Amino acid sequence: MTLPLGGAPREAGGLICSAKGCRATARWALRWNNPSLHEPQRRKTWLACEDHREHLSEFLGVRGFLREVEPAPVDDAHRA
């Protein structure tokens, strides 16, 4: 599945992790929604590097928001 990239944080190296203060390249897309605010089919996306995947997944999971974790989309604009 290809994820939309509009609004995703980027740097010269491509997509970056959503963890506060992290500038690492994102490797994972954490797809989530807040069932009290969003329709069941709606998905929001946080990006995670290898170091923050578990922490961000746990943060969303404890709240019942995490729906799926997928490899981050390839950002063709920043391919080497």
MMTF fields as JSON, N, C-alpha, C and O atoms, coordinates in Angstrom:
{
  "mmtfVersion": "1.0.0",
  "mmtfProducer": "UNKNOWN",
  "numBonds": 319,
  "numAtoms": 320,
  "numGroups": 80,
  "numChains": 1,
  "numModels": 1,
  "chainsPerModel": [1],
  "groupsPerChain": [80],
  "chainIdList": ["A"],
  "bondAtomList": [4, 2, 8, 6, 12, 10, 16, 14, 20, 18, 24, 22, 28, 26, 32, 30, 36, 34, 40, 38, 44, 42, 48, 46, 52, 50, 56, 54, 60, 58, 64, 62, 68, 66, 72, 70, 76, 74, 80, 78, 84, 82, 88, 86, 92, 90, 96, 94, 100, 98, 104, 102, 108, 106, 112, 110, 116, 114, 120, 118, 124, 122, 128, 126, 132, 130, 136, 134, 140, 138, 144, 142, 148, 146, 152, 150, 156, 154, 160, 158, 164, 162, 168, 166, 172, 170, 176, 174, 180, 178, 184, 182, 188, 186, 192, 190, 196, 194, 200, 198, 204, 202, 208, 206, 212, 210, 216, 214, 220, 218, 224, 222, 228, 226, 232, 230, 236, 234, 240, 238, 244, 242, 248, 246, 252, 250, 256, 254, 260, 258, 264, 262, 268, 266, 272, 270, 276, 274, 280, 278, 284, 282, 288, 286, 292, 290, 296, 294, 300, 298, 304, 302, 308, 306, 312, 310, 316, 314],
  "bondOrderList": [1, 1, 1, 1, 1, 1, 1, 1, 1, 1, 1, 1, 1, 1, 1, 1, 1, 1, 1, 1, 1, 1, 1, 1, 1, 1, 1, 1, 1, 1, 1, 1, 1, 1, 1, 1, 1, 1, 1, 1, 1, 1, 1, 1, 1, 1, 1, 1, 1, 1, 1, 1, 1, 1, 1, 1, 1, 1, 1, 1, 1, 1, 1, 1, 1, 1, 1, 1, 1, 1, 1, 1, 1, 1, 1, 1, 1, 1, 1],
  "groupList": [{"groupName": "MET", "atomNameList": ["N", "CA", "C", "O"], "elementList": ["N", "C", "C", "O"], "formalChargeList": [0, 0, 0, 0], "bondAtomList": [1, 0, 2, 1, 3, 2], "bondOrderList": [1, 1, 2], "singleLetterCode": "M", "chemCompType": "L-PEPTIDE LINKING"}, {"groupName": "THR", "atomNameList": ["N", "CA", "C", "O"], "elementList": ["N", "C", "C", "O"], "formalChargeList": [0, 0, 0, 0], "bondAtomList": [1, 0, 2, 1, 3, 2], "bondOrderList": [1, 1, 2], "singleLetterCode": "T", "chemCompType": "L-PEPTIDE LINKING"}, {"groupName": "LEU", "atomNameList": ["N", "CA", "C", "O"], "elementList": ["N", "C", "C", "O"], "formalChargeList": [0, 0, 0, 0], "bondAtomList": [1, 0, 2, 1, 3, 2], "bondOrderList": [1, 1, 2], "singleLetterCode": "L", "chemCompType": "L-PEPTIDE LINKING"}, {"groupName": "PRO", "atomNameList": ["N", "CA", "C", "O"], "elementList": ["N", "C", "C", "O"], "formalChargeList": [0, 0, 0, 0], "bondAtomList": [1, 0, 2, 1, 3, 2], "bondOrderList": [1, 1, 2], "singleLetterCode": "P", "chemCompType": "L-PEPTIDE LINKING"}, {"groupName": "GLY", "atomNameList": ["N", "CA", "C", "O"], "elementList": ["N", "C", "C", "O"], "formalChargeList": [0, 0, 0, 0], "bondAtomList": [1, 0, 2, 1, 3, 2], "bondOrderList": [1, 1, 2], "singleLetterCode": "G", "chemCompType": "PEPTIDE LINKING"}, {"groupName": "ALA", "atomNameList": ["N", "CA", "C", "O"], "elementList": ["N", "C", "C", "O"], "formalChargeList": [0, 0, 0, 0], "bondAtomList": [1, 0, 2, 1, 3, 2], "bondOrderList": [1, 1, 2], "singleLetterCode": "A", "chemCompType": "L-PEPTIDE LINKING"}, {"groupName": "ARG", "atomNameList": ["N", "CA", "C", "O"], "elementList": ["N", "C", "C", "O"], "formalChargeList": [0, 0, 0, 0], "bondAtomList": [1, 0, 2, 1, 3, 2], "bondOrderList": [1, 1, 2], "singleLetterCode": "R", "chemCompType": "L-PEPTIDE LINKING"}, {"groupName": "GLU", "atomNameList": ["N", "CA", "C", "O"], "elementList": ["N", "C", "C", "O"], "formalChargeList": [0, 0, 0, 0], "bondAtomList": [1, 0, 2, 1, 3, 2], "bondOrderList": [1, 1, 2], "singleLetterCode": "E", "chemCompType": "L-PEPTIDE LINKING"}, {"groupName": "ILE", "atomNameList": ["N", "CA", "C", "O"], "elementList": ["N", "C", "C", "O"], "formalChargeList": [0, 0, 0, 0], "bondAtomList": [1, 0, 2, 1, 3, 2], "bondOrderList": [1, 1, 2], "singleLetterCode": "I", "chemCompType": "L-PEPTIDE LINKING"}, {"groupName": "CYS", "atomNameList": ["N", "CA", "C", "O"], "elementList": ["N", "C", "C", "O"], "formalChargeList": [0, 0, 0, 0], "bondAtomList": [1, 0, 2, 1, 3, 2], "bondOrderList": [1, 1, 2], "singleLetterCode": "C", "chemCompType": "L-PEPTIDE LINKING"}, {"groupName": "SER", "atomNameList": ["N", "CA", "C", "O"], "elementList": ["N", "C", "C", "O"], "formalChargeList": [0, 0, 0, 0], "bondAtomList": [1, 0, 2, 1, 3, 2], "bondOrderList": [1, 1, 2], "singleLetterCode": "S", "chemCompType": "L-PEPTIDE LINKING"}, {"groupName": "LYS", "atomNameList": ["N", "CA", "C", "O"], "elementList": ["N", "C", "C", "O"], "formalChargeList": [0, 0, 0, 0], "bondAtomList": [1, 0, 2, 1, 3, 2], "bondOrderList": [1, 1, 2], "singleLetterCode": "K", "chemCompType": "L-PEPTIDE LINKING"}, {"groupName": "TRP", "atomNameList": ["N", "CA", "C", "O"], "elementList": ["N", "C", "C", "O"], "formalChargeList": [0, 0, 0, 0], "bondAtomList": [1, 0, 2, 1, 3, 2], "bondOrderList": [1, 1, 2], "singleLetterCode": "W", "chemCompType": "L-PEPTIDE LINKING"}, {"groupName": "ASN", "atomNameList": ["N", "CA", "C", "O"], "elementList": ["N", "C", "C", "O"], "formalChargeList": [0, 0, 0, 0], "bondAtomList": [1, 0, 2, 1, 3, 2], "bondOrderList": [1, 1, 2], "singleLetterCode": "N", "chemCompType": "L-PEPTIDE LINKING"}, {"groupName": "HIS", "atomNameList": ["N", "CA", "C", "O"], "elementList": ["N", "C", "C", "O"], "formalChargeList": [0, 0, 0, 0], "bondAtomList": [1, 0, 2, 1, 3, 2], "bondOrderList": [1, 1, 2], "singleLetterCode": "H", "chemCompType": "L-PEPTIDE LINKING"}, {"groupName": "GLN", "atomNameList": ["N", "CA", "C", "O"], "elementList": ["N", "C", "C", "O"], "formalChargeList": [0, 0, 0, 0], "bondAtomList": [1, 0, 2, 1, 3, 2], "bondOrderList": [1, 1, 2], "singleLetterCode": "Q", "chemCompType": "L-PEPTIDE LINKING"}, {"groupName": "ASP", "atomNameList": ["N", "CA", "C", "O"], "elementList": ["N", "C", "C", "O"], "formalChargeList": [0, 0, 0, 0], "bondAtomList": [1, 0, 2, 1, 3, 2], "bondOrderList": [1, 1, 2], "singleLetterCode": "D", "chemCompType": "L-PEPTIDE LINKING"}, {"groupName": "PHE", "atomNameList": ["N", "CA", "C", "O"], "elementList": ["N", "C", "C", "O"], "formalChargeList": [0, 0, 0, 0], "bondAtomList": [1, 0, 2, 1, 3, 2], "bondOrderList": [1, 1, 2], "singleLetterCode": "F", "chemCompType": "L-PEPTIDE LINKING"}, {"groupName": "VAL", "atomNameList": ["N", "CA", "C", "O"], "elementList": ["N", "C", "C", "O"], "formalChargeList": [0, 0, 0, 0], "bondAtomList": [1, 0, 2, 1, 3, 2], "bondOrderList": [1, 1, 2], "singleLetterCode": "V", "chemCompType": "L-PEPTIDE LINKING"}],
  "groupTypeList": [0, 1, 2, 3, 2, 4, 4, 5, 3, 6, 7, 5, 4, 4, 2, 8, 9, 10, 5, 11, 4, 9, 6, 5, 1, 5, 6, 12, 5, 2, 6, 12, 13, 13, 3, 10, 2, 14, 7, 3, 15, 6, 6, 11, 1, 12, 2, 5, 9, 7, 16, 14, 6, 7, 14, 2, 10, 7, 17, 2, 4, 18, 6, 4, 17, 2, 6, 7, 18, 7, 3, 5, 3, 18, 16, 16, 5, 14, 6, 5],
  "groupIdList": [1, 2, 3, 4, 5, 6, 7, 8, 9, 10, 11, 12, 13, 14, 15, 16, 17, 18, 19, 20, 21, 22, 23, 24, 25, 26, 27, 28, 29, 30, 31, 32, 33, 34, 35, 36, 37, 38, 39, 40, 41, 42, 43, 44, 45, 46, 47, 48, 49, 50, 51, 52, 53, 54, 55, 56, 57, 58, 59, 60, 61, 62, 63, 64, 65, 66, 67, 68, 69, 70, 71, 72, 73, 74, 75, 76, 77, 78, 79, 80],
  "secStructList": [7, 7, 7, 7, 7, 6, 6, 7, 7, 3, 3, 6, 6, 3, 3, 5, 7, 7, 1, 6, 6, 7, 7, 1, 5, 7, 7, 3, 3, 3, 3, 3, 7, 7, 6, 6, 6, 1, 7, 6, 6, 7, 7, 3, 3, 3, 3, 3, 7, 6, 6, 6, 2, 2, 2, 2, 2, 2, 2, 2, 2, 2, 6, 6, 7, 3, 3, 3, 3, 3, 3, 7, 7, 7, 7, 4, 4, 4, 7, 7],
  "xCoordList": [0.851, 0.0, 0.898, 1.853, 0.607, 1.342, 0.649, -0.568, 1.413, 0.868, 1.024, 2.019, 0.076, 0.237, 1.381, 1.575, 2.134, 3.276, 3.009, 3.838, 1.864, 1.562, 1.621, 0.966, 2.399, 2.49, 3.463, 3.677, 4.062, 5.018, 6.298, 6.746, 6.891, 8.122, 9.234, 9.404, 9.998, 11.074, 12.328, 12.273, 13.429, 14.708, 15.396, 14.816, 16.612, 17.333, 17.42, 17.44, 17.472, 17.584, 16.262, 16.248, 15.147, 13.844, 12.945, 13.044, 12.066, 11.104, 11.813, 12.755, 11.352, 12.001, 11.031, 9.811, 11.599, 10.849, 9.984, 10.379, 8.798, 7.873, 8.175, 7.565, 9.106, 9.435, 10.03, 10.831, 9.633, 10.077, 11.606, 12.287, 12.12, 13.548, 14.356, 15.558, 13.753, 14.474, 14.554, 13.562, 15.718, 15.914, 16.307, 16.752, 16.147, 16.54, 15.552, 14.397, 16.033, 15.204, 14.128, 14.417, 12.906, 11.778, 11.838, 12.049, 11.654, 11.615, 10.238, 9.935, 9.407, 8.111, 7.0, 7.207, 5.835, 4.629, 3.671, 3.23, 3.353, 2.411, 1.063, 0.88, 0.132, -1.186, -2.133, -2.241, -2.814, -3.644, -4.874, -4.977, -5.805, -6.931, -7.439, -7.23, -8.105, -8.726, -10.204, -10.908, -10.69, -12.071, -13.125, -14.261, -12.766, -13.752, -13.814, -14.741, -12.832, -12.8, -12.917, -13.444, -12.427, -12.306, -13.236, -13.561, -13.651, -14.396, -13.507, -12.285, -14.078, -13.27, -12.268, -11.188, -12.603, -11.706, -10.601, -9.643, -10.71, -9.715, -8.417, -8.424, -7.315, -5.999, -5.151, -5.098, -4.495, -3.478, -2.143, -2.109, -1.066, 0.229, 1.291, 1.472, 1.98, 3.212, 4.327, 4.158, 5.452, 6.612, 7.589, 7.711, 8.291, 9.227, 10.515, 10.51, 11.628, 12.912, 12.972, 12.069, 14.044, 14.191, 14.196, 13.594, 14.866, 14.995, 13.682, 13.505, 12.758, 11.518, 10.27, 9.181, 10.406, 9.228, 8.502, 7.285, 9.225, 8.595, 7.95, 6.819, 8.656, 8.137, 6.857, 5.86, 6.88, 5.698, 4.537, 3.381, 4.846, 3.799, 3.156, 1.937, 3.98, 3.465, 2.586, 1.517, 3.041, 2.277, 0.877, -0.116, 0.801, -0.496, -1.29, -2.509, -0.604, -1.264, -1.945, -3.058, -1.292, -1.854, -3.173, -4.074, -3.281, -4.49, -5.539, -6.638, -5.197, -6.128, -6.221, -7.209, -5.196, -5.228, -4.507, -4.871, -3.499, -2.687, -3.501, -4.161, -3.449, -4.188, -3.272, -3.546, -2.204, -1.24, 0.118, 0.211, 1.166, 2.525, 3.016, 2.968, 3.492, 3.932, 5.288, 5.658, 6.037, 7.254, 6.888, 5.853, 7.73, 7.483, 7.493, 8.203, 6.713, 6.701, 8.055, 8.794, 8.359, 9.587, 9.344, 8.371, 10.212, 10.097, 10.929, 12.126, 10.312, 11.015, 11.776, 12.792, 11.308, 11.965, 13.353, 14.17, 13.631, 14.907, 15.694, 16.606, 15.371, 16.115, 17.51, 17.7, 18.463, 19.838, 20.008, 21.097],
  "yCoordList": [-1.168, 0.0, 1.233, 1.302, 2.184, 3.429, 4.442, 4.615, 5.098, 6.088, 7.475, 7.748, 8.345, 9.71, 10.392, 10.18, 11.21, 11.874, 13.328, 13.982, 13.851, 15.255, 15.56, 14.897, 16.554, 16.966, 16.165, 16.493, 15.115, 14.32, 15.124, 15.811, 15.047, 15.798, 15.285, 14.076, 16.215, 15.848, 16.664, 17.778, 16.074, 16.765, 16.346, 15.622, 16.786, 16.47, 14.962, 14.523, 14.17, 12.72, 12.019, 10.8, 12.73, 12.108, 12.312, 13.32, 11.352, 11.432, 11.274, 10.492, 12.023, 11.953, 11.449, 11.527, 10.944, 10.386, 11.459, 12.622, 11.055, 11.966, 12.164, 13.022, 11.386, 11.529, 12.915, 13.41, 13.524, 14.879, 14.969, 14.216, 15.905, 16.156, 15.195, 15.403, 14.159, 13.179, 13.66, 14.139, 13.537, 13.932, 12.721, 12.883, 11.507, 10.292, 9.982, 10.406, 9.241, 8.825, 7.856, 6.91, 8.101, 7.234, 5.934, 5.939, 4.84, 3.509, 2.86, 1.888, 3.401, 2.791, 3.832, 4.985, 3.418, 4.251, 3.63, 2.493, 4.37, 3.91, 4.519, 5.733, 3.684, 4.129, 4.034, 2.988, 5.13, 5.179, 6.034, 6.778, 5.908, 6.833, 6.847, 5.906, 7.931, 8.073, 7.779, 8.593, 6.628, 6.242, 7.211, 7.205, 8.034, 9.004, 10.251, 11.051, 10.425, 11.586, 11.253, 12.05, 10.076, 9.737, 8.601, 7.72, 8.643, 7.52, 6.281, 6.414, 5.08, 3.857, 3.645, 3.103, 4.058, 3.833, 4.886, 4.675, 5.998, 7.068, 6.643, 6.022, 6.976, 6.697, 7.954, 8.665, 8.205, 9.242, 8.499, 7.311, 9.176, 8.495, 9.242, 10.45, 8.508, 8.977, 8.176, 6.991, 8.805, 8.124, 7.829, 8.614, 6.701, 6.316, 5.763, 5.035, 6.129, 5.516, 4.179, 3.847, 3.432, 2.15, 2.341, 1.548, 3.38, 3.601, 3.983, 3.703, 4.614, 5.102, 4.296, 4.602, 3.295, 2.51, 1.917, 2.057, 1.271, 0.62, 1.64, 1.443, 2.719, 3.74, 4.38, 4.481, 4.81, 5.455, 4.461, 4.823, 3.21, 2.185, 1.938, 1.803, 1.881, 1.671, 2.847, 2.65, 4.068, 5.27, 5.22, 5.477, 4.893, 4.81, 3.586, 3.657, 2.47, 1.225, 1.284, 0.781, 1.892, 2.018, 2.777, 2.509, 3.722, 4.531, 3.889, 4.42, 2.748, 2.062, 2.721, 2.533, 3.496, 4.221, 3.496, 3.681, 2.68, 2.051, 1.042, 0.171, 1.166, 0.26, -0.671, -1.868, -0.155, -0.994, -0.296, 0.928, -1.105, -0.603, -1.187, -2.399, -0.313, -0.721, -0.089, 0.895, -0.645, 0.052, 1.449, 1.627, 2.424, 3.791, 3.814, 3.032, 4.702, 4.806, 5.28, 5.974, 4.903, 5.356, 6.77, 7.027, 7.661, 9.053, 9.205, 9.483, 9.028, 9.044, 10.337, 10.333, 11.436, 12.721, 12.766, 13.611, 11.859, 11.882, 10.598, 10.328, 9.813, 8.585, 8.905, 9.87, 8.112, 8.315, 7.733, 7.804],
  "zCoordList": [0.0, 0.0, 0.0, 0.773, -0.84, -0.884, 0.007, -0.063, 0.829, 1.74, 1.147, 0.475, 1.377, 0.894, 1.627, 2.824, 0.907, 1.504, 1.823, 2.456, 1.396, 1.657, 3.139, 3.944, 3.496, 4.886, 5.726, 6.892, 5.161, 5.919, 6.12, 5.202, 7.312, 7.54, 6.635, 6.479, 6.032, 5.116, 5.411, 5.931, 5.065, 5.046, 3.768, 2.959, 3.577, 2.345, 2.103, 0.953, 3.17, 3.031, 2.849, 2.679, 2.875, 2.697, 3.898, 4.597, 4.133, 5.224, 6.567, 6.691, 7.575, 8.882, 9.952, 9.803, 11.006, 12.131, 12.792, 12.879, 13.254, 13.931, 15.411, 16.049, 15.974, 17.393, 17.642, 16.848, 18.739, 19.074, 19.081, 19.778, 18.292, 18.244, 17.397, 17.232, 16.857, 16.052, 14.607, 14.056, 13.999, 12.603, 11.757, 10.621, 12.298, 11.58, 10.451, 10.478, 9.472, 8.357, 8.847, 9.579, 8.442, 8.818, 8.032, 6.819, 8.721, 8.102, 8.237, 7.544, 9.132, 9.436, 9.416, 9.796, 8.975, 9.003, 10.011, 9.838, 11.054, 12.072, 11.728, 11.82, 11.337, 10.897, 12.085, 12.725, 12.372, 13.579, 13.359, 12.384, 14.292, 14.38, 15.817, 16.583, 16.152, 17.464, 17.246, 16.648, 17.719, 17.44, 17.973, 17.501, 18.941, 19.429, 18.546, 18.673, 17.652, 16.764, 15.275, 14.499, 14.879, 13.46, 13.045, 13.841, 11.798, 11.216, 11.263, 11.196, 11.376, 11.497, 10.36, 10.593, 9.148, 8.011, 7.887, 7.144, 8.585, 8.496, 9.159, 10.223, 8.531, 9.101, 9.063, 8.06, 10.177, 10.25, 10.301, 10.623, 9.991, 9.921, 10.716, 10.563, 11.559, 12.176, 11.532, 11.245, 11.307, 10.758, 11.878, 12.819, 11.788, 12.845, 12.264, 11.272, 12.911, 12.587, 13.348, 14.116, 13.118, 13.817, 15.332, 16.055, 15.818, 17.264, 17.938, 19.124, 17.218, 17.839, 17.475, 17.961, 16.648, 16.244, 17.453, 17.575, 18.325, 19.478, 20.414, 20.859, 20.714, 21.633, 21.081, 21.795, 19.819, 19.244, 19.108, 19.327, 18.746, 18.656, 20.019, 20.123, 21.056, 22.417, 22.848, 23.425, 22.565, 22.907, 22.285, 22.966, 21.007, 20.329, 20.778, 20.936, 20.983, 21.352, 22.713, 22.87, 23.695, 25.04, 25.004, 25.798, 24.08, 23.944, 23.039, 22.881, 22.445, 21.543, 20.172, 19.462, 19.792, 18.525, 17.39, 16.229, 17.686, 16.645, 15.844, 16.411, 14.539, 13.656, 12.877, 12.792, 12.313, 11.629, 11.552, 11.64, 11.386, 11.196, 9.887, 9.677, 9.004, 7.667, 7.381, 8.022, 6.421, 6.002, 5.492, 4.85, 5.776, 5.312, 3.788, 3.157, 3.204, 1.749, 1.231, 1.929, 0.025, -0.608, -1.116, -1.826, -0.755, -1.195, -2.459, -2.382, -3.618, -4.9, -5.14, -5.835, -4.581, -4.792, -4.158, -4.524, -3.201, -2.5, -2.676, -1.895, -3.666, -3.936, -4.447, -5.187, -4.059, -4.533, -5.924, -6.494]
}
